[in-house]
Amino acid sequence: MSLKRSFRLVSSALAVAVVGFVVWAFAKNWHAYASQPMDAHPRWGMALASAAAVLAAYAVLIQTWRIMVMEWGGRLPFWRAAHIWTVTNLYRYVPGWVWQIGAMGVMAQREGVSPVAATGSSILSTIVNITTGFAIALGTGSVALDALRPGTSRVALVLTIVAVVGLVALPVAVQEIT
């Protein structure tokens, strides 16, 4: 049996095990759930709008990763990049952070993209996303910080500026490294 076929068999077995566990847990807890009084009136339009916003955010993250891969010389069609990005992001639920990065490198290599470009741009995207979120949270939350402890909004403003300057300087720093 080939390695590729063995990998597919193991992957399929794991998928079946996960689905089986979810069904078992759902069935086990159904009575506790069903016994709870619930008067829900979902607003389906808002639920659909929320789902559309999440899908749009994922599309932006995927396209950002794809553009970074392209800047490193790799070529990936959007839907192949979406497949790699989505599947490898599921690996974050497997203990040990290295699985997600390793899987992304392997899957990208199968598409003819350097694993270094794929994983490097993934790590770089994560740094940019975290720093951007940090800057936005500090910038928009400075009033709340000041309410907790007077004077902290100035610290938040300085840290926001440092984060934004770091984001702007990141391309130059990366260029110097490579």
Protein Blocks (a to p, Z undefined) as FASTA:
>chain_A
ZZklmmmmmmmmmmmmmmmmmmmmmmmmmmmmmmpccdddddfklmmmmmmmmmmmmmmm
mmmmmmmmmmnopacdfklmmmmmmmmmmmmmpgcjklmmmmmmmmmmmnopafklmmmm
mmmmmmmmmmmmmmmmmmmmmmmmmmmoghjlmmmmmmmmmmmmmmmmmmmmmmmmZZ
